[in-house]
Amino acid sequence: MSQQEGVIHVAVGTDVTRIERARRYFSLPGFERMLREVWKRYAGLEEAKGHAVVRGATAEECEALNSFFGWYKRPGTDIRISLAQFETELQESAFPFTITELHEIMTGSPLLTKSDLKLLAETEWHSLFGKIEEAYMDAPVHLAQAVQDWLAGLKTGAAGGYRTLRELWRSSPEAAERELGIAVRAWQLLLTGEAGRLVGDQARAAIRIPVLAALAAGQPHALDRNQAAGRLFFQALRSALQEGQSLSEADASSPGEITNVASGIDSLVARSIYRSVGLLDDDISSSVHLYHPSGGAMKGPYVMTLRQVDAAPVLPLVQHIYVVENPAVFSTLVDAADKRSFVGSVEDQDTVGPLLMCTSGPASAAALRLLDRYIEEGRMRGSLYYSGDFDIKGVEIGNVLALRYAERFVPWFFDGDHYRKRVEIGSQMFVPFSNEEKARLARTQAEWDESLCVTMGSRGYKLFQEQFIVPLAQTWMLGLGSE
């Protein structure tokens, strides 16, 4: 199924794990009729109001709806679902989406309301595209075919970028024309090779996104994905890649396979899309903190940017990788290791030992790319151990790594048993979860331990890495093979 821009609209800046979890959760058969009725009701009323009705609910439907809403409905009854309540429950849960965003996640296409369908038929809407096309009629180089195809798809609501453009059009037709014009100019410059020639590169080598933005709009941030033109441009590229269109007017090279696109956009997937068309993004701002006790001159602690991760010819061989969420914990473990002498085995001039990594919150593109390379290139022999805070954020960060690295992922003092033991000791002060956080915990599940979030919710307290630094340090020191 061809994915429309709606999923991109939801996914940009959104944790991919939440999108995956929402898709799995609401794919349960018990939600099928409810969602169908909700979509229908919303399309008619054009907002989250009124009720959708599931008539003669089955046992399966009652189980799903009771679990989600906290109800006790019996099979055979008619269940009325308030759209306003459903959207509120969504946004206060582990799935922080609106009804329209959930539709895009579940179906891969925008939820078209009555106004949407009317808008598509209006002359004013079509005139927007006529103005863009007319601007290139007398130009030395006509619109590239890929751009023409994209504009034709936008007219009918079938191409990536439709919802972004539609929302912008509703608020300001002038802004819609301006932002679409920037996206079209950027893609046209890229496809024809004119961008390379304008910056003095006759070979049309890769160009940085801000440079292309400056050429297309007069300012370097116009194609950032938090800007309307940037979102439109990115969605156009993604649509072309999915449809297998040529990426260049000069050559018909295939875009190649873009992995994980259907499951949402993370920074590395977005980066691969840009690079497939010869665009380079910011590879300096994203970084990761590392410590390799057996690394000689590269012992650390040190920082690697995404650019350095990509440029490294060969990664040092390691046994295990230990990942922590918090900088203070990272530094404490470094302090402990610096006081001990590392004893490693030498093989082919590579010293085999552990690597300590700090994500400083959610794993950056640099961190993910480094872990990807370690696994893909066989430079990590053992496992990826992850320890985070026992709170919503810590579980979500862990889920990203657990989903991405599957069999290599091992929780490091980060499961229900360890949480329960630390809280039951009761010798420390603990921060309680708010009611909202408890509700989110009830709808969240750690990929590596089904009981973890249930246990955290029932005990009711957060537990931070700094509060169990001693066992972390002890196992880290064992991993060093120190004496």
Buried (B, 14 or more C-beta within 10 A) or exposed (E): EEBBBBBBBBBBEBBBBBBBBBBEBBEBEBBBBBBEBBBEBBBEEEEBEBBBEBEEBBEBBBBBBBBBBEEEBEEEEEBEBBBBEBBEBBEBBBBBBBBBBBBBBBBBBBBBBEEBEEBBEEEEBEEBBEEBBEEBEEEEEBBBEBBBBBBEBBBEBBBBBBBBBBEBBEEEBEEBBBBBBBBBBBBBBBBBBBBBEBBEEEEBEEBBBBBBBBBBBEEBBBBBBEBBBBBBBBBBBBBBBBBEBBBBBEEEEEBEEBEBBEBBBBBBBBBBBBEBBBBBBBBEEBBBBBBBBBBEEEBBBBEBBBBBBBEEEEBBBBBBBBBBBBBEBBBBBBEBBEEEEBEBEEEEEBBBBBBBBBBBEBBBBBBBBBBBBBBEEEBBEBBBBBBBBBBBBBBBBBBBBBBBBEEBBBBBBBBBEBBBEBBEEEEEEBEEBEEEBBBBBBBBBBBBBEBBBBBBBEBEBBBBBEBBBEBBBEBBBEBBBBE
